[in-house]
Each structure stands twice: as C-alpha cells, then as structure tokens.
C-alpha cells in the first residue's frame, strides 16, 4: 500500500522542529525504518512529518548519541553496542535507522533499547516546553509505549562510559538472522555483579540478577512465533550463556 | 521538487511528500530495474545505494533524498560480481537480483575479504525464493576473490 497524504517539513533548526512537533498530528521522521513501513501500511497517518536528520544539533556521537546518528555510525562507541549491532535489523536498514528512533519506537524485542536499559543509560527529550531526562529503565512502559509525550522528540540517548574491567555479552534467538528477537539478552558483569537485561520476552526490556536467574518471575508473552513457556526456557538457557560469557570477559 | 543525483546525473522532478523513493525511481524516472516486492522493508528487492549505503527504497521518501546521491542497478558497471552471478547461476527469476547486487556492491567495497558468514548476514536482508541462496553466496565470495 501507499501512505496517506501528509505534509513534509525539513526544519533549519531544532527550535523550528520542536515548534512544528507541538502541532496536532505532527510526527518526527528520523531514519524511517519503522515509521515508513507503518505509513505504507497506514498504521500511522500523521498530518505532518518533521524530518530531523539534517539538524547539526542532533549529530553528537560520543557517550551521548544524537537523534540524527544512524545505526551504521555506532561502531566503536561501546563494547556492548558493538556486540548487539549485527543483530539490529539488517545491514540494509542500519544504513538508515537511528539509535534514538529505535528507542522512541519502543519495540519490546528491539536490541538498542535493551542495551540502553542494560547499561543504565538515559533518554534526553526536548519539546517547545523545555528539555527533560528520563532513566532508560523508566522510559519503556509497554509495547510501542514510552514515557515520551506526543510533542516531545528524543534528542539523544546517553550511555555510561565503558568500564574497562567489565565484561559485556549479547545473545539473541530469532527465527532468521535479522528477524525480531524471540528473546534477546544483554549481560553486564562488573564489580557489583551481573545485570542481565532481557528483551522480547515481556512487554518491555527487564533487568534481572544474572547470578540468580528466575525465568518464572518474568511476565513472558505468548505470540504466534513462540509461547511464554518457550520464552522462559530461552531466558534460563540462553540468558545463562550470556551471563557466563560476560563473566569470562570481565577482567 | 526534490533534486538529487541518480546514477551520476542531476535529477529534479516533482514529488508529493508521500512518494516513495522506489516509486520515484520507477515511475517518475522510468528506472524499472529497481524492483518492488513487499513495500514494507522486508524483502530487500528495492535496495539501492543512498549516499553509497545500501537502503530499501520503499522505506524512504523521495523528498528525504533531496541532495543525496542515489545509485540503482542501472548505474552499476559490469564487473566481477556480474560475471560471478552468471557463472554460479546465482539467479533464476531475477526479481531479487537487482537489490542483492546493490547490497553486495556496497558490502564488498567495505569488506573486500568477507567470510561466508558475513556474506550470509548481508543476504539475510534479501528474500530469494528461487536459488536457496547457496549460489548467491558462492558468487559473492568468488567476486570478492577476483
């Protein structure tokens, strides 16, 4: 199918973009790798798309990753992201998709939100009303539901600096490479213990104690591809493997 | 009126905002070598290069490509990849082939000596219902060797 008609704006500044996003029916367009598919299927019908990819204010690429930074530009920023990146969409979608766009979309099986939660990162939001920061763990509220208000733009995500003594691991189970994860795991082993972030199993990424995995405590989803019991078994088996790998890599 | 470069030529043509890059290439410019399969970013048939990077042209609007350099299968020069595809019978109906050639062109430029696994990961972004992929993998590895 083809998208319903909309207006398109390429703003010259972040201020102009936020002004435009304050109007009813406006949506931000970044890499478009989730949104354009939804537009094509008319699951989304905005009146106005605000293209944020040309705003220099959104190009920062360090421990803060701006909204205009594409997934193919993330290599080398953080060891956990490097491990997760090959599982994010496909080679052909990482050319266009963004970290912040994936976070704003809030798919429960998405890898980058999972990494952000595992690392204890933060989400920076801006609107014409002002800026605010939300902890990643509080940002994801349900499937495709986040703490972002309608007029807000995810302007950046913030990753803690890599801990050279920590071990990081990423594992994923999907029907085919690049498909949505039936279950995905990001493990961080440091001096405090092992944090295991689990994606694709519950309605949001959840963090559990990697040294005392209790799969039954997770509210696992049933869907067409896998039932809740299978997802819990993946947590017990593949989650454990991720924890062991992270422990091996810990200095 | 988005302006862009397509296969090295400057192009300027009317496009309402909702016009997908795939339709802009095929209908407005008549470049029908880019095929459209699923139109929601799954099959990879419509893959083109946008500023040198492989991307699904059904997941981009023409207006987003203002100022971009686009390359389609019509812009590819005959080279080792084409030869290897012929030698290995890496296509049958050919519907997916244009997209795969675009992905592999970008990938082999970045990764001149890929492993089979890396090639398969790139191909995971394309659906081919004829070949079972094995000859495509063989052709890609041979083209990398050439």
Interface residues (C-beta under 8 A of the other chain):
Chain A: X1 X2 X3 X4 X5 X6 X7 X8 X10 X29 X32 X33 X36 X37 X39 X40 X41 X49 X51 X53 X72 X86 X90 X91 X92 X93 X95 X96 X176 X177 X178
Chain B: X16 X17 X18 X20 X23 X39 X40 X41 X44 X47 X50 X53 X54 X55 X56 X58 X59 X60 X61 X63 X64 X66 X103 X107 X120 X121 X122 X124 X125 X126
